[in-house]
């Protein structure tokens, strides 16, 4: 499995695409075979309450930041 096909990569891709202004179906367009985790994240990022969307996004961006920090220490 390529790194682009992993659930963690796809979640990071979706979160960063959301930050870049993409919404709804646009978030999965570039993924050839989106994992259920990526699809679930898109669903949560479409929550009607802004506060809930922010919480979901913050949690996912924290994972991205931790992964980047871990890679920089290798």
C-alpha positions in Angstrom: 0.0 0.0 0.0 1.4 3.4 -1.0 1.6 6.1 1.7 -1.1 8.0 -0.2 -3.5 5.1 0.2 -3.2 4.9 4.0 -6.1 6.1 6.1 -3.8 8.5 8.1 -2.6 10.2 4.8 -6.1 10.5 3.5 -7.4 12.0 6.8 -4.5 14.5 6.7 -5.2 15.3 3.0 -8.9 15.9 3.8 -8.1 18.2 6.8 -5.6 20.3 4.9 -7.9 20.5 1.8 -10.6 21.8 4.2 -8.2 24.4 5.5 -7.5 25.4 1.9 -11.2 26.0 1.3 -12.5 22.8 -0.2 -15.8 21.5 1.1 -18.1 18.5 0.8 -17.4 16.2 -2.2 -14.4 18.3 -3.2 -12.5 16.9 -0.2 -12.5 13.4 -1.6 -12.1 14.2 -5.3 -8.4 13.7 -5.5 -8.4 10.4 -3.7 -8.8 7.4 -6.0 -10.2 5.1 -3.3 -11.2 7.0 -0.2 -11.1 5.0 3.0 -14.0 5.0 5.4 -12.0 7.1 7.8 -11.6 9.8 5.2 -15.3 9.7 4.3 -16.3 9.9 8.0 -14.0 12.9 8.5 -15.7 14.6 5.5 -19.1 13.9 7.2 -17.9 15.4 10.5 -16.5 18.5 8.7 -20.0 19.1 7.3 -21.6 19.2 10.7 -24.1 22.1 10.9 -22.5 23.5 14.1 -19.4 25.5 13.4 -18.0 24.7 16.9 -18.2 21.0 16.2 -16.5 21.3 12.8 -13.7 23.3 14.5 -13.2 20.6 17.1 -13.0 17.9 14.5 -10.6 19.9 12.4 -8.4 20.8 15.4 -8.1 17.2 16.4 -7.1 16.1 12.9 -4.6 19.0 12.5 -3.1 18.0 15.8 -2.5 14.5 14.5 -0.8 16.0 11.4 1.4 18.3 13.5 2.5 15.4 15.8 3.3 13.2 12.8 5.4 16.0 11.2 7.2 16.6 14.5 7.9 12.9 14.9 9.4 12.8 11.3 11.6 15.8 12.0 13.2 14.0 14.9 14.1 10.9 13.0 
